[in-house]
Amino acid sequence: MSGQTKNNGMIRFLIDNSLLLVSGAVIALIWANVAHKNNSTSYQDFIHYDVRTLWGGGDHPSHDAETQTNDTDDVVATDLAPAPAETGAPDAVETGEPKKSGHGGDAKGAAAEGHHHWYNLSFIINDVLMALFFAIAAKEVWESLLPGGALSNPRKAATPLLATLGGIVGPAAFYIAGGYITGTHDVLGQGWAVPCATDIAFSYLVARFIFGAGHPAIAFLLLLAIADDAAGLLILAVFYPSAPINPYWLLLTVGAMLLAYLLKRMKVHSHWVYFLGPGILSWFSFYQAHIHPALGLVPIIPLLPHAFTDLGIFAREELDRDDTLNEFEHFWKTPVECILGLFGLANAGVVLSSLGTGTWLVVVGLLVGKPVGITLMTLFAEKGLRLQKPAGMDYRHVVTLGMVAGIGFTVALFVSVAAFKVPGDIQDSVKMGALLSFAAAPLAILIGKMLGVRPGDHLDASVAGSSDESSSESTNGDATNASSHE
């Protein structure tokens, strides 16, 4: 019995710390590189697997590649033809022909995606299952706007929101500037949003290690990360459609929202009714409108019956709530962590030789642009607009948490695929940058030690700064909620 409890505790630890995602990414990296070394396409065969073969239908991936390459060459060439060569990624961009990346990222992958893509494993994971991940992210954003939520008090949220703006503009500016400096903007420019992301789960874990539980810097970071998620959803919808947007299909989105509203008025409680009715309609409307369908569940989230207050993004008390919105999260939280493991497995498989200009543009954007943008905008908020930082925080903490926010990973990896839809060297080099954003963690720990940041150092500052007592109390309240799951 104790062994079973220990196993359950280990599984819970893996889930609660998003380690399934990391495990999936590590397995993908190993698999892709071993396959590359052995001249095997097994990893790409897995990604583009036609699930209909499970019940005797569909086509084998190699058959798709042989019979459909001619159809997809034109699509790939259209996407790549006008672009000048990126350093280290010559042929695909120079000639407009799909370049074989050595691990299957060629016309074969594009063919499998271009035909019968509804049955393609990559489509099912990235466009269908990931809709649940973005729905839960939207739930956190929506609740943060409710009374007691992190974004409900404009005065308290103003400085972190401006820091969020800096954390988006800074990385984008460094990425775009780097593209022009290296002469690769025409090829890589559309990936400007990749380094704008902040991974909430991993940045939170690193921040707790550096600052200690209850530090106002953690509340500041969570505010920033939540707002960053909201901005990321908007960027994905507006800047990365799968084709020119067809606005007429958005009328179906409006219809789905009205249906969800009527269900709410009728006091329908089960989240399954909202999910299988308005949810599927909204997802399908996004797909047909050419807005990324992974965002398809977002419009109905605010219309699910919910509590009128927010207890905090990681508050244990949220587990005791049984409103429809929390019921939705409680049911799907563990499956979504498993989905993230599949997402890492299906998207992180890049060969180490994929390092290129795109890699370094993303890395510089996240590891330099993030902390610089966040620090400068916080300075502007305080000195230019006379806004306040939370009591107990100084610029040692701001610079350190700015580096923590440079962990992009999940959303950065997702945007990499949305920005560069054709598999190959360009997409892989940018993905590699998203994976290398984990370097922000040890760098943040090192910067914190160099600046003298230690866990609990805000307590002395809070006592000394009695004039800021009210600000400290409200901020620490969020931080306590954020850490109350311990």
N, C-alpha and C positions, 0 to 999 in steps of 0.2 A: 504493500500500500504506500509505504514511504517512497519507494522507487517511482511509483506512478505519480505521486505528488511532485517529486523532484523533476520528472520529465515534463509534467504540466507547467511547472515553474520555469523550466528552461524554454519551453515553447512560448510562454507568455512573455519572457524576457526578450526573445527574438522579435516577437510581434510588437511589443510596446516600444522598442528602440529602433524600429524600422530596419532591423538587420536582415529581414528576408529580402528587401530590396538590394542591400549590399551583397548578400549571398548570390542573388540572381545575376548581378552585374559582374561579380568575380568569376562565376561559372562561365558567363558569356565570354569574358575576356580570355580565359584559359581555353575554352572550346574553340573560339575563332582563331587564336594563334596556333593551337595544335593543328587545326584543320588547314590553316595556311601553310604551315611547315610541311604537311603531308600532301599538299596540293589537292585537298579535299574540299568539296562544297557542302559538307554535311550541316554546317551551321546555317548557311543561307537556305538550304533545303528545309531546315526546321522552321525558319522564319516565314518562308513562303509556302508552308505546307497547306494543301487544300484539304480542309477538314472533312469534305464529302467522301474522301477515300476511306474514312472510318466506317462508313456504311456501304462501301462498294461503289460509290460514285466518284465524280471528279476526275482530275488528270494528275498523273505523276508529275512533279516539278520539272524533271528533265524533258518530259514530253511537251510541257508548256513552253519551255525555253526554245526547243527545236522548232515548234510550229508557229510561235507567236513573236519571235524576235523581230521579224520584218515589220510587224505592226507597231512595235514599241520603239524601234529605232528612231522613227520620225518624232515621237513624243520627246524622247531623250534629247535628240538633236535640237529640237525647238527650244528646250529649256536651257541648253548649254551653248549653242552655236555662237551667239554674239559675244561671248565673254572671252577676254584675253587670258592667257595662261597664268595660273597661280604657280609660284615657285614651288617646285617639287611635285606638281600634279599636272604634267604637261598634256598628254595626248587627248584626254577626254575634253578638255576645254579648248585646246587649239583647233581640233578638227571637227568638233561637234559630234563625234562618235562616242558611244558609251565606252568608258574605259574599264577594263577588268581590273579590279582592285586586288586580285590575288586571293580573296576569300569569298568570292561569289558575288561581289557587289557590282554586277554587270547587267547586261540586257536581260539576263535570266531573271534577276530579281525584279526588274521593272516589268518584265512580261508577266510574272506571276501576280504582281500587284495590279497591273493594268487590265487583266482579264479575270473574271470571276472573283473580284477582290472581296466581295461579301463573304466568301468562304475562305479567304486568306487568313492564316493565323495572325499575321502582323496587324491586319485590319481589325480583327476581332479584339485583339489586346489593346491597340492604341486608340481606336476610334469608338469601340463599343464598351469594353470593360473599364477603360480609364474614365469614362463618363461618370462612374461612381466615385472615383477619386476626386474629380473636380466638383462633384455635387457636395461631398463632405467639406471640401475647401470652401465652397460657396456658403455652406451652413455656418462655418466659423466666421466668415466675413459678415454674414447677415446678423448673427447673434451679437457680434461686436458692436453693431449699431444700436442695439436695444439698450434701455436704461440699465446702467451698471456695466455695460460693455466697454471694451478698450477704446472704441472710437465714438462713444456716445457723448462725451464731454469735449466739445471743440477746443476749449481752452487747454485742457490737459493733453489732448491729442495733437495740438498744432505743431509742436516742435518735432515729434516723431514723424508726423505726416510730411513735413518739409524735408526731414532727413530721408524719408522714403523717396521723395522726388529726386534728391541728390543721389540716392542709391540706384536710380534708374537712368538719370541723365548722365551721371559720371561714367558708368560702364559703357553706355552706348557711345558717348563721345570718344572715349579711349579706343573703343573697337573701330569706329568709323575713321578716326584719325589714323589709326594703325593701318587700316585698309588703304587709305590714300598714300601714306608714306611708303608702303610696300608695293604699291601699284596693283593691288588685288581687289580694290573696292568693287569693280564691276562683277567680279566672280563671287566675292564673299560678303558684299555689302548687305544683302538681305538677311544676314544672320545677326544684325545689330542687337536684337532683343535677347539673344541667347545668354549673354552675361548679366542681364538685368534681374535674373531670378534669385530668390533666396529660399533655401530649403528650410521650412519651419522646424521640422523634427530634428534634423541633425544640428542646425545652428543652436537650437534650444539646449540640446544635450551638451554641446561644447561650452555654451555660455554658463550653464550651471557649474561645470567643472572649473571654469576660470573665476567666476564672480561669487559662487556660492548661492545657496537657496535664499530667496527673498531679496536679492539685490535689485535695486531699481533699474539697473542696466538690463536685467532680464525682461522686465515689463516693457522697457523702451524697445528692446529688440523684438519682442512679440508684437507690439503695436506696429513696428516697421514691417515685420514679415507678413502680418495680416493684410496691411495696406498694399504691400508688394504683390500678394496673391491676387487681390482685387484688380490691381493694375495689369497683372499678367493675364488674367482672364480677358480683360478688355483688349489688350495688345493682340492676343491670339485671335480673337474674333474679328478685329478690324484689319490687322496687317497680314494675317496669314490664312486667307480663305483658300480653299482647295481649287477654286476657279473663280471667275468674275461672279460677284454676289448676285443672286437672283432674289430681289427683295419681296417678290410676290409670295414666296413660300413662307416668309415671316408672318404672314397673316395666319398661317396654321399655328405658329408659336403663340400668337395672341389668343387664338381659339383654345389652345391647350391651357394657357394661363386662366382664361375665363372658366374653363371646365374645372380646374383646380380650385378656383375661388368658389364656384357653386358647391363643390364637394365639401369645402370648408364650412360654408354657410349651412349645409345640411348636416354638419357635425359628424362627417365621416372621419373615423379615427385611423384606421389601418393605413400605414404608409404604402402597402402593396397596391391599394386602389389608386393612389396618386402615381405610383411608379409605373404600373401597367397601363394606366389610362393616359392622363396628361403627360406623363414622363416620356412614354414611347412616341406620342404625337410630337412633342417638342423636339426630341432627338431626331426624328425623321424630318421635321421641318428644317432643322439646322443642316442636316445632310443634303437635302434638296436645294437649300439656299446657298450651299457651298461655304457655309461657316463651319469651322472645325466641329464635327459632331461630338467630340469628347466634351464639349461645353453644353451639349443639348439638354441636360437636366437642370442646368443652372437657373433658367427663368422660373421654374416652378418651386424652387426651394423656399423663397419668401412667402409662398402661398400655402405651405403646409401648416396646419395648426401648431402653434409653438407657445412657449412660455413668454411672458411679457418682460422678463429681465434676463440678464446674462450673468453667470457666476464666474466666468473666466474660461479661457481656452482649454486648460488642463485641470480644471477644478473637479475633484472627486465627487462633489455634490451633484454634478451634472448627471452622474450615473443613476441617481435616484429619481430623476424626472422621467415621466412616461408620456409626455406630449408626443405628437406624431413626428415632429422634427427630430427629437432626441431618440425616439424609437427607431427611426430610420438610421441614425448614426450608430446606435448600439448594435443593431442587427448587422450592418455592413462594415463596421470598423475592422473586424478581423478578416473577412473576405477581401476587403480592399488592400490590406497589408499583403495578402497572398497575391492579389492582382499586381501590386507593385513589384513583387518578386518576379512575376512573369514579365512585367514591363522591363525590368533590368535585364532579364535573360534575353528578351527579344530585341533590345536596343543597344546594349552596351558591348556587343561583340565586335570590337574593332581591333585590328592587328596593330601591334606597337609601332610598326613602320609607318602608320598613318599620321604620325606627327608631322605637322606642316604649318603653314602660315595661319590657317584657321585656328589651329590649336592655341597658338601664342596670342592671337587676338582675343580669344575668349578668356584665356588665363590672365592676361593683362587687364582686361575689362573687369574681371571678378576680383582679382587680388590687388589691383591698384585703383581702378576706377571706383569700385564700391567704397572702400574706406575713405578715399579722397572726397568723393561726392557726398557721402554721409557726413563727414567731418565739416566740410565747407558749408553745407546747408544748415547744419546745426549751429555753426558759428554765425551764419547770416541771421538765423532765427533769433539768436540771443542778442547779438550786437546790433543788427540792423532793424529788427522788428520788435526788440525788447521783450521777446518771449522768454520763458524760463525752462531750464533743464530741470529734471527731477532732483530734489535734494539728495545729496549723497553721491551725485555723479559729477565728475569733472572731465576734462578732455582726454585724460588717460583712458577713462572708460569708454568715451565716444570712439576714439581711434581703435581701441581693442575690439569693441563690438562691431565696428565697421568692417574689420577683417573677418570676424565671425560670420557676418552677413554675406561674405564672399563665397560661402558654401552654396553653390547653385544646384548641383546634382540633378534631382528629380525633374523639376520644371525646366531646367536648362537643357537636359537631355531630351525632354519632350519637344521643346521649341526647336532644337537642332533638327529633329526629324520633320517638324512642320515647315521650317524655313528652307531646308534642302531636301526635297522630296525624292530625288533620284539617288539611289544607293551608289556609293563609289568613294573615291578618295576625298572629295570635297566634304561630303557629309561626315565621313569618318574622322577627318581631321578636326572638325568642329565638335563632334561627339567627344573626342579625346580631351578637348579643352574642358567640357562639362565634367568629365570624370576626374580630371586633374584639379578641379576646384576643391577637392578634399584637402589639398595642400593648405587651404585657408585655416584649417583646424590647428595643425602644429604651429603655423606662423602666428596665429592669434595667441596661442599659449605662450610662445616665445616673446611676442610684443608685450603681452600683459606682464610677464616677469621682468622684462627690461624697464617697463614704466612703473614698476612697483605696485601693480594691481594684485590684490590678494582677496580671497573670499572673506566677506563680512566687513570689508574696510568702509562700507557705507554707514555702518552703525555709528562710528565716531563722528563722521561728517554730519550725520543726522542730529546728533546731540549738539554739536557745535553750531549747526545752522538752524537754531530755534526759530528764526524769523521766517523760515520756509516750512514750518511744521505742517501746515495744512496741505501744501503741495506734496510733502514727503508722505503724509498719511494716505493720500489718495493714490499715489504711485505705488507705495508699498502694498496697498490693498490689492492692486492688480498682480503684483509680483507674488504675493502670498497665494492668491487664487491660482496663479499659473503653476505654482510648485506644490499645491496641496495634494497632488496625487501620490506623494511619497507615503 
